[in-house]
Amino acid sequence: MGLDIGSSSVKAALLDLETGAPAAIAFSPSSEMAMMAPRPGYAEQDPDMWWNELLNAIALLKKQVNWYASEVEAIGISYQMHGLVCVDDQLKPLRPSIIWCDSRAVAIGTRASIALGEEFVLKHYLNSPGNFTASKLKWVKDNEPDVYKKIYKIMLPGDYIAAKLSGEVATTVSGLSEGILWDFSEANVARDLLRYYGIDESLLATRVPTFGVQAEVSVVAASLIGVTAGTPISYRAGDQPNNAWSLNVLEPGEVAATAGTSGVVYGVTDKVNFDPKSRVNSFAHVNHLSPDTRLGILLCVNGTGILNSWLRKNFFPGMSYEEMNLKAAEVDPGTEGVMFHPFGNGAERVLENREPGGAMSGLSFNRHHAGHVLRAAQEGIVFALQYGMEVMKEMGMQINTVRAGYANMFLSEVFATAFANTSGAKLELYNTDGAVGAARGAAFGAGIAANREECFRGMVKIREYLPEPELSGAYAAAYAAWKEQLKKFQP
C-alpha cells in the first residue's frame, strides 16, 4: 500500500506484487483540501485533516479491491515537503502545520544565512535556510512561545502520518535535508543552525533509513485501515524525491518532473553541488548514502496546477479540466501575445524568494477569448519551469530526457507539447504517481521486491513527446517575450 499526502488531496494505492501493476488507486476529498491563509503569505493545514482524508481514501480503495488484512504486506508514505508539524508528548498537533508554500519565514532564513555566512551555509546545507522547516520552527519559537514550550517533537507531514499509523516518531536523512536540518559536511544534524536559532536538537525525530522497516502499524491504526497489526512501514520520502523514485530516476543525469499544485523538475547528481543564489535546491535523494552521494537538484514553481484550479473555480466553473484543455488547444502557440506569469502562490525560490504575484498581460479585448487565457496559463507554467531549468543547466545538469507521470497538467496535450518544445527535451509519460511509487518503495524497503528491476515491473510508458522543429521556433519566441516581460515584475 502506498499513501501520498498532498496539499490538495490524499491518495492511496495498492500495488499487485504478482504483476507489478497498480491494482487500485483512490483519493480524497473529491474537491481540494482546505488551505488556511490567516495572513498574506501564510499557508496552513490541519494535520488531522490529512489523517481523516487518508482514512476516507483507504475506504474508497476498499470499494475497488476488497482485500484481506493479511494481503497488505507493507506500507510506504509520500508527503508534501518542507512542512512543519509540532506535537505534544501525546503526539497531538499543537497548531496547524505551516506548509511548503508558506512565506512567513523568508526573512528569518535570510538573516541566518547572513549571520552564519553564505559560504558556510551553502557548503554545509547546500541551501540557504530560506523558507524551510528549520526557519518555520524558529518563527514559532519567536512568535508563539507558549506553543513552542509545549513541543515534544517536530515532524514533516509524512512523519506525522507514520506516527499516527505506528505511534513512533521518526524521520529520514532525506527528510532532514529538505528542512535544512542536515549538515552534509558533517554527515549529521545541522547543529550550527539549530544553535543559532536556539533550538534544542532533542525536538528532532529519531533517524531511520528511507528504505527499511521504520515502524510497524499499531493495533488501533490497523483496525482503522484494514491491515494486520505489525505490518511494516518500510519507506517514506518527500513528494519530489518520491516522484523521482516512482519514475525510476535514481542515477546521475536522470531527470523527473511533476505538475500538480506546484511544478517541479528534479535531476539527480552524484556531485555535492548547489546554486549560489539558492534558486534551485539540493537535497539528499532517496538513495543517498554517504559516501555514495545522490542528490536531487530541485526546481520548484509554486503556482502550477493551482493556477489552473484557480481559473476553473473563478472563471470557468462549468468546465471540466479536459474541456479547459480542449479550449486551450484551439489557440496557436504563443497565444497571440497573451502572457501569464504564474507566481501567485507564495515566495518563489527560483525568483530568489521574491513574491511578485501572478500576472496576466497582453490582452486585447477585440482579439482574445477564453482559449487564449487558458493556453497562456499553461504556457506560462511551462515557461516558468524553463526559467528554472536554465539555472539547473548553469549548474552542469544535462536535461535531455524528462520522465513524468501521466497525470495532472501532463494530461493536457497543450502542456506536454509546450514542455517538450520549450525545453528541447524528450518527454516520457508513465502510468505511475506518488502513491504507486510509495507502494513500490514499501515493497523494496520490506525486501519483498529483491531489486530495482523487480520494483518497476509493471511500469509502462504511455506517451512520448519529442521537440518538433516547426513548433520549437514558435515556443522559443514566446518564451523570449515572456522572459522579457518578467523583468518588469522583478525589482
N, C-alpha and C positions, 0 to 999 in steps of 0.2 A: 504494500500500500504506500502510495506517495501522497503527501499533503503539501499544498502550496499556499502559503499565507500571503496574499497580496494586499494592496491598499484598496482595490476596487472590489475584489471578491476572494473567497477561499475555494480552492479546488481540491478534489480528492480523486485519485485514480487507482485502479487495480491493474497490475501487470501480470499477464498469463506467463508463468515461468516455463511452460512447455513450448509455446510458440514465440515468446519474446515480444508479443504484440499487446497493446493496451486491451484489456478486457472490458473496462468501463471507465467513464470519466463523468464527473458531476461537479457542479459549482453552486455556491450560494453566497449572497442573495441573487435573485434574478435581475434586480436593478443593482446599482452600485452602493457599496457600503458608505455610511456617513463619514465625512471628514470634518472635524471641527476647526474653525479658524477664529478663535476669540479676539484676535487682533490681526492687523495686516502682517503678512509674512509668517503667521503661525499655521501649523498643521498638526492636529492631534487625532488619535483614535483610542477608543476604549479597548484594552487588550481582551476583556471578556467578550466583547463583540466578536473578535476573531474566533474565540473558542466556541461560542454559540453557533456561528455560521459554519464552523468546522463540523459540529455535530449535525447540522442541517445538511451539509454536503454529503456526509457519510450516509445519512438516512436516504438521500436521493440515490446514492451509489447502490445501496442495498436493494432499491427497487429495480435496478438494472440487472444485478447479479446477486442472487440470494445465497451468499456464501456461508459455510460453517465456520465457526470461530477459529478452529484449528487450521483452516486453509490459509489464513493470513500469516505468513512466516516471518515477515519483518516490516518495519515502518521507516520511511525516510521523510525528511522535512526540508522544504524550501521556504524562504521567507523574504519579505521586503527588507532591504538592507538599511543600516545606519540608524535604526530606531532605538529609542531608549525606553526600557520598561523598568520601573522602580518598584520593588516589592518589599513587604514586611516579612517577619520571620514565619508567618503563616502562608507565605507565597501569594499574598493578596496585593494587587496593584494599589499603590499609594496615590497615584494620579494618572490621568490619561497618558498614553505613550506619545512622546514627541517623535514624529515620524520623519522619514527621509527627506521630504520636501519642505520641512520647517526651516525658516531662515533666521530664527532669533539669535543663534549662537555665532553668527559670522564674525562679529566684532571681537568676541571672546577668543575665537581661534586665531584671528589676525594678531591680536595682542600677544598671544602665547608664542606665535611664530617669531615675532619681533624680539620678545624677551629671551627666548631660548636661542635665537639666531636661525635665520632661514637656512643657512648651510647645514646647521645641526639637525633641524627637523627633517629636511629632505634626505640627509644621509641616514638618519636613524628610522624615520617613519615612512619615508618615500612620498610623503604628502605634507602639506600644511595641516595643522589641526582643524582649520577651517570650521565647517559647519557639521562636523561628525559627532559621533556618540559621546566621546570624552568631553567635548565642548558643551554639548547639551546638558551633561551631568553637572558641569561647572555652573551653567545657568541656573539649574535647580538649586544648587548649593547657595548661590548668591541671592536668588530671588524668592525661594521658597524654603527658608532654613528649617521650618517646622517639619516639612516633608522630608527634607534631607536627613534630619536627625533620626527619622524612623526607618531609613533604608537598611534592609538586611543584605540584599544583593541587587545588582543591576543586571539586566539581561537584554539581549537582542530579541526581536519578536519571535524568531524561531526557537530560541532558548526557552522563552516563556511557554510556548506550546508544548515543547518537550517536557518542561516541568509540570504542566497540567496533566500530561499523559503518565508521568512516572513519579512525580514528587521529588525529583532530583534536579538540582541546579547545576548546569554545565554549559560550556561554550567551547569553541574551537580556535585554533590559531588564525584560521582564515577569518573567523568572526571578529576576533580581537583586532585584526589588521584593518578591517573595514570601519571600526570605531576609532581608529588611531590610538589604539591601546596596546599595540605590539611594536617592539623595537627590533628591527631587522638586524642591526649591527650587533646587538647583544643577544639575539635569539631569546628574548624574554619580554615580560610585560614592560610597557613604556613608563618606567619608574620616574624618569626625569620630568615627563609631562604631568604625571599624577602628583608628583611633589610640588611642581609649580602651581597646579590647580588646588593643592591642599586636599587631595582626595586619597582616602585610605585604600591601599591595594586589596584589603580584605573584602571590599564591596564587589570585587570581580568574582565571576563564577569559576569553578574548577575547570581545568582544560581537559578535553577528551579529543581523540583523533577524529578527523572528518569522516573517515570510513572505519567502522568497527562497532562493537557493541558498546554504546554510550550509556544506555539505561534500559530498563525493562518497564513495560506497561503495567501500571498498578491494577489491583483488583477493581477499584472503583471506576477507573477510566476504561478498563476492559469491558465492563458491563455496559458502559455508555456507547462505545463504538463497535461492539460486536466482535472482539478478538479475544484470544486467550490471555489471561494474566501471565506476565512473564515474557510476552512477545518482545523481541529486541527492537529498540530504536537504534538503527545502525548507520545512519547517515543524516547529516544536516549541513546546509550551506545557504548563503545568501542567494537571492534570486538570480543575480547575474553570473556568479561563478557556477551556480546550478544550471542556468540556461546553457552555458558553455559545455558543462558536463553532459547535459541532456543531448547535445549535438555531437558528442564525442570530440570536443575541442579541448585538447589536453596538452598538445606538444607545441614547441616554439614555431611561430609563424601561422598557426591556425587561428581563425577569427570567427566569432559568433555575433549575432545581432538579435535584438528583440525590440518590439514596438508595441508595448502595452500602454499603461498610463504614462510612463516615461519611455524614452527610446534610448537604447544602449548599443554601442559597438564595443566588443570585448576581445582583445587579442592577447595571445599567450606568448610570453618570452621567458628565456632561461637566464636573462641578464638582470641584475639589480639596476633598474632604470627608473627615472622619474622625469616629469616635466617641471622645469624650474619655476613655472608660474602656477603649478597645480591645476591647470585647466583640464587635464585628464589625470586619472589617479591610478596608482599602482597598489594592488592588494595581493595577499597570498592566495594563490589559486587552490582548488580542492586537492590537487596532488603535489602541493608544495611541501617538501620535506627536506630540511637542511641536512646536508649541503646541496641536495638536488633542487636547485631553485626553479620554481614555476610560479611566475607572477602573472596576474591578469591586468593588462592595461585597459582601464575602463573609461570610456567616454559616455557621459550621460547628458541627455537633453530632457529636462523635466516635463516640458509641455509637448507631449506627443499624442497618444490616444486620448488624453484628457481634453485636448483641443477639439478633436473630432466629436467627443462626447458632449462638450460644451456647445458646439454648433448644433448638434442634434437636439439637445434639450431646449435651447433658447430660440432657435431659428427654424429648425426642420423637425418639429416634434412628431409629425405624421409619417416620417420616412424611416425605413429601416437602414442599417448601415450598408446593406447590399444596394439598396436604392440610391443612397448617397454616392456610393462608388460608381454606379452606372451614370448618374447625373454628372459627376466629375469627368467621366470618360468622354462626354460629349464635347469637351473643350480641348484644344490643342495644347501641347507642352508650352510652358511659358505664360499661359492664361492671359494672353494679350495685355501683359503689363500689370496684372493684379498680383500683389505680393503679400504673403503672411509671414510675420516673424513670430514664432510660437513661444515666446519667452514670458509666459504669464502664469507660471506655476512655481514661484519661489526663486531664490537666488540660483543663478546658473553658473556652475563651476567653469564651464568652457568659456564664459564671459568674465572670468576672474571674480566670481561671486557677486557680480552685479545683478540687479533685478530691474531690467528696463521695462518689463511688462510686455504683454502681447500687443501686436500692432498689425493692422491691415492697411495697405496703401495702394495707390494707382487706380482706384475705382473711377470708372466713367459711368454715370447714370444712364447714358444713352446707348452704351455698348454691352455692359456686363450684366450677367444674370446669376442665378444661384449656382449654376455649374462652375462658373469662374471662381466663385468664393470657395466652393468645396475642393476644387482642384488646387487652388492656390494654397489652401491649408495643408493638403497632403504634400505638395511640392515643397512648401516652406519647412515642413518637418524634415524631409529628405535633405534640404539644403543646410539646415542646422546640424544634422548628423555629418554631412560632408565637411562642414566648417571644423568640426571636431576631429574628423578623420585626417584632416591636413595636419593637425597637431600631432596625432599619432605617427604620421609619416615622418614628421620632423624628428621624432624620437627613434627612427630607424625601423618602424613597423611596416612590413610589406602587406598590402591589402589587395590580394589578387582574387581570392575566393572567400565569400562570406556565407556561412550557414545560418539558417533561421528556422524556427518552427512555422508551419503553415497555419498561422493564427493572427488575431488582432489586425494591425494595419497591413500586414503582409498578405491578408486575404484580398486586398484591393489590387487589381491589375495595374491601376494608375500608380499606386505607391511602389509596387515591386518594380515596374518598368522604370520609373523615375530613379529609384535607388540604384539599379544596375547601370543606367546610362549616365547618371551624375558621378557615381564613384568610379566607374570604369572597371568594376569587379564583377566576376560571375557570382550570381546569387542562387543558392541552392536552398529549397524549402522542403522540410521533412515533417513526417507525421509524429511529432513529439511536442511536448510542452513541459512546463515546470513540474507539474505533478507526476507525469510519467517519468521524467528524469529523476525525480526524488525516489520513485519506486525502483528504478534501475540502481540508484545509489544504495538503497536499502539492501537489494539483492547482493551487490558487490561487498558492502560492508559486513553483511552477515555470513559471507562465504558461500552463499547459495549459488551465485554465479562465480565460476572459478577464475575468469579472466575478463578483460575488456571485450574481447570478441564475443564472448557469450552474453555479456551485458547488453550489447547493442544489436543482438539478433532480433529481427522484427522491426528495426527502424528503417523506414523506406523513404527515398527521395520522391516527393510528389511532383514538384515543378522545378524548372531551372530557367533563369533569365540571363541572357548574355547582352553585353553592350552592343547596340546597333548603330553603325556609322551614321545613318540618316537621322537618328534621334539624338545621338550624343552631342552633336553640334548645337542643337536647339536647347538642350539642357545646360550645356556649358555657358551659353549666352544668358540664359535665365538666371543661372547661379551667380554669374558675374554681376548682374544687375542687382540681385538680392543682396550680395555681399557689399556692394557699394552703398545700398540703402541702409544696411546695418550700421555703417559708420555714423549715421545721423542719430542713432539711439544710444551710442556709447560716448561717455564723457572723455 
